[in-house]
Amino acid sequence: MSRKKPQTPRSRVRASLRQLWLRSRERAAAIKAESNTCEECNRKGSVAKGREIKIEVHHRDGSGLDEIVDKVYEKLLCNPDRLQVLCKDCHKKITAQEGKC
């Protein structure tokens, strides 16, 4: 009987990346640069009850989120067969030799 290898769900990776984006300085700077105002219709963002207007940030060139998630799986959340368990000192030594993290 073969056991299924553990894998972090794509939905969890996407949610984590989304939270990173929502809290990013780059996103906040874009909103601040436009004074919390929609560039299309010039409506100002508001949290007033009954008159909420949410301001969002759109990637003009596309976010590339699917490609980023694919890369996370390829490089970071790879098959456990491609991982090596090391102590901190050995990890640091091997990393320095390879010039990688």
VMD Tcl script that draws the C-alpha trace (Angstrom):
set ca {
  {0.00 0.00 0.00}
  {1.48 3.34 -1.04}
  {1.17 6.31 1.26}
  {0.29 9.68 -0.14}
  {3.16 12.13 0.33}
  {2.33 15.19 2.43}
  {1.74 18.39 0.54}
  {0.65 21.82 1.67}
  {-2.64 22.64 -0.11}
  {-2.40 25.19 -2.93}
  {-5.24 27.13 -1.32}
  {-3.13 27.65 1.80}
  {-0.14 28.85 -0.22}
  {-2.36 31.25 -2.21}
  {-3.99 32.55 0.99}
  {-0.58 33.15 2.60}
  {0.70 35.02 -0.45}
  {-2.51 37.06 -0.58}
  {-2.10 38.06 3.08}
  {1.50 39.06 2.37}
  {0.27 41.23 -0.52}
  {-2.56 42.80 1.50}
  {-0.09 43.83 4.22}
  {2.72 44.89 1.88}
  {4.33 48.31 1.89}
  {4.12 48.38 -1.90}
  {0.34 48.03 -1.85}
  {0.01 50.65 0.88}
  {2.29 53.04 -1.04}
  {0.17 52.66 -4.20}
  {-3.01 53.50 -2.26}
  {-1.33 56.43 -0.55}
  {0.03 57.78 -3.83}
  {-3.52 57.95 -5.19}
  {-4.91 59.40 -1.94}
  {-7.13 56.34 -1.42}
  {-9.02 57.29 -4.60}
  {-10.07 55.15 -7.57}
  {-8.05 56.08 -10.66}
  {-10.98 55.25 -12.95}
  {-13.99 57.02 -11.38}
  {-12.26 59.23 -8.77}
  {-14.40 57.89 -5.91}
  {-12.68 58.13 -2.55}
  {-12.43 55.04 -0.36}
  {-14.76 55.12 2.63}
  {-15.61 53.01 5.65}
  {-18.67 55.09 6.59}
  {-21.57 52.79 7.45}
  {-23.95 52.51 4.54}
  {-21.51 54.26 2.20}
  {-18.59 51.84 2.15}
  {-16.34 52.10 -0.87}
  {-13.51 49.62 -0.88}
  {-10.32 50.57 -2.66}
  {-8.31 47.73 -4.15}
  {-4.99 47.56 -5.98}
  {-4.84 45.96 -9.44}
  {-1.66 44.66 -11.10}
  {-1.59 46.20 -14.58}
  {0.65 43.42 -15.87}
  {-1.18 40.69 -13.97}
  {-0.11 39.43 -10.57}
  {1.41 36.19 -11.84}
  {0.11 34.51 -8.69}
  {-0.29 31.09 -10.31}
  {3.30 31.20 -11.57}
  {4.50 32.25 -8.10}
  {2.59 29.39 -6.46}
  {4.09 26.96 -8.99}
  {7.58 28.27 -8.17}
  {6.92 27.92 -4.42}
  {6.09 24.25 -4.97}
  {9.07 23.73 -7.27}
  {11.69 25.36 -5.05}
  {10.36 25.53 -1.49}
  {7.59 22.96 -0.98}
  {9.26 20.30 -3.09}
  {9.10 16.53 -2.73}
  {10.63 15.40 0.61}
  {12.97 13.15 -1.41}
  {14.70 16.34 -2.59}
  {15.24 17.63 0.97}
  {18.14 16.99 3.33}
  {17.90 17.24 7.10}
  {20.94 18.96 8.65}
  {22.03 20.63 11.86}
  {22.36 24.41 11.74}
  {26.16 24.36 11.42}
  {26.22 21.82 8.57}
  {23.42 23.68 6.78}
  {25.38 26.93 7.02}
  {28.56 25.22 5.74}
  {26.84 23.58 2.75}
  {24.96 26.76 1.90}
  {28.20 28.75 1.89}
  {29.83 26.18 -0.42}
  {26.88 26.25 -2.84}
  {26.34 30.00 -2.64}
  {22.60 29.39 -2.12}
  {20.14 29.64 0.73}
}
mol new
graphics top color blue
foreach p $ca { graphics top sphere $p radius 0.5 }
foreach p [lrange $ca 0 end-1] q [lrange $ca 1 end] { graphics top cylinder $p $q radius 0.2 }
display resetview
